[in-house]
Amino acid sequence: MDLKTNEGILKELEAVVASEEHDLRSFLYREMVLNVLKSKRDELDLLDLKVLNRAIAEFRYAAKTFKPYRGTRKVSIYGSARTPTDDPYFDLAVTFGRKMAEAGFMAITGSGEGIMRAGIEGAGAENSFGVNILLPFEQMPAAVIQDDPKLITFRYFFTRKLFFVMEADAFALFPGGFGTMDESFETLTLLQTGKATPSPLVLMELPGEDYWETWDDFVQKQLLGQGYISEQDLSLYKIAHTPEEGVKWILSYYSTYHSTRQVRDKLIIRTMKTLTDEHIERLNDRFSNLVGKGKIERVQATNAEQDEPELADLPRIGFVNDRKKPGLLNQMILTINEMGKELTSN
C-alpha cells in the first residue's frame, strides 16, 4: 500500500470506495472515508479537524501496537505518580505486577513514575504496555519502559482512557490523587453501564490502611444510601489487602467464566467448563430479571463469532439480555465461577 504519493493515495481511496465487497470490514472502511469527506462538507472548524485527526492517528497507532498481544490477558494498573520507591505501596505494586505476570497477564500502566513504574518493574518491561499522556509536568515515561516499542504517548486523555479499558481484562487501583479517582469512577461507570466488558476490579490497600475503606464507606453511605447506585453495583469491585489476595480474585473471575459476546439481542457467555442442566436451571431461577424474553440455555458458537476461531470450542450459554442491569450480570458471572468449583475441567 503506497500512501506516500498522491497517486498512491488516490488509488487506495478508489479501491475502498469502489469495492463491491459486502463484509463488515469493507463497509467500515467506506464509512470512515465518508466521515472524513463529510467533515469537509460540514466545514468544521480548524480545531475540530485537529482533534479529529489526532484522535484517529492516536487510536490507529495504539491499536496497531496492541493487536499482536490481544490473545494475552492484561491488567490495567492505576495509582499515584508521586508514590516514592521506598513507600510500602510501591513494593505492593511491584509484587502485584510480578505475580500477575507469573499468572500469564501483561500489565498496562500510565508509564510514569510511582505506582506506574512499580507495576512495570514487577511485571517486567517485556510484559508491560505504557500508555503515556503528554503533560506539562509529572508524566515523563519511567526509564524502565522509555525505549520500549510498547510505549504509546497520547495527547488526549479520552483516547488514552479508551485503551486502558478496551484492552484490559482486569483492573487494579492503588491509592492516588485526582487522576486515580477519575480512573476509578470512570472504570466503574463503564462497568456499571455495560459499556465495558465484565471484568474484575480490585482496590489494593495495605493491611491496616483505610484509603479504600474510607472510599467504600462514602460509596455505601452516600451513593448507595441515597439510591444513586444499586446494591448489585457493589459487586463490581473488591478491596484486597495483599498482592496474593488481589491476584487470586482476578484469577478466580476467569476460573469458569471466559468472556461475553453480544450478538444482536442475545448475550453469549463463554465458559471454561460445561455447566450442568441443574446449574442452568439455578441460573434461570436466580437471574430471571436479566432475561428480556425466553430463558438462559446452552447455545452453539454463532456466525458472528467467526472472527474469534480460537474460542469456537468453548461451552456457551446465551439469553436475550435486557442490558439494563450490568451489576446483576456481574453477580451472575460470580455465581458461574462458584458453580465451576463443583465441576472438573473439560
C-alpha positions, 0 to 999 in steps of 0.5 A: 500500500503506497500512501506516500504519493498522491497517486498512491493515495488516490488509488487506495481511496478508489479501491475502498470506495469502489469495492463491491465487497459486502463484509463488515470490514469493507463497509467500515472502511467506506464509512470512515472515508465518508466521515472524513469527506463529510467533515469537509462538507460540514466545514468544521472548524480548524480545531475540530479537524485537529482533534479529529485527526489526532484522535484517529492517528492516536487510536490507529497507532495504539491499536496497531501496537496492541493487536499482536498481544490481544490473545494475552490477558492484561491488567490495567494498573492505576495509582499515584505518580508521586508514590516514592520507591521506598513507600510500602505501596510501591513494593505492593505494586511491584509484587502485584505486577510480578505475580500477575505476570507469573499468572500469564497477564501483561500489565498496562500502566500510565508509564510514569513514575510511582505506582506506574513504574512499580507495576512495570518493574514487577511485571517486567518491561517485556510484559508491560504496555505504557500508555503515556499522556503528554503533560506539562509536568509529572508524566515523563515515561519511567526509564524502565519502559522509555525505549520500549516499542510498547510505549504509546504517548497520547495527547488526549486523555479520552483516547488514552482512557479508551485503551486502558479499558478496551484492552484490559481484562482486569483492573487494579487501583492503588491509592492516588490523587485526582487522576486515580479517582477519575480512573476509578469512577470512570472504570466503574461507570463503564462497568456499571453501564455495560459499556465495558466488558465484565471484568474484575476490579480490585482496590489494593490497600495495605493491611491496616490502611483505610484509603479504600475503606474510607472510599467504600464507606462514602460509596455505601453511605452516600451513593448507595444510601441515597439510591444513586447506585444499586446494591448489585453495583457493589459487586463490581469491585473488591478491596484486597489487602495483599498482592496474593489476595488481589491476584487470586480474585482476578484469577478466580473471575476467569476460573469458569467464566471466559468472556461475553459476546453480544450478538444482536439481542442475545448475550453469549457467555463463554465458559471454561467448563460445561455447566450442568442442566441443574446449574442452568436451571439455578441460573434461570431461577436466580437471574430471571430479571436479566432475561428480556424474553425466553430463558438462559440455555446452552447455545452453539458458537454463532456466525458472528463469532467467526472472527474469534476461531480460537474460542469456537470450542468453548461451552456457551450459554446465551439469553436475550439480555435486557442490558439494563442491569450490568451489576446483576450480570456481574453477580451472575458471572460470580455465581458461574465461577462458584458453580465451576468449583463443583465441576472438573475441567473439560 
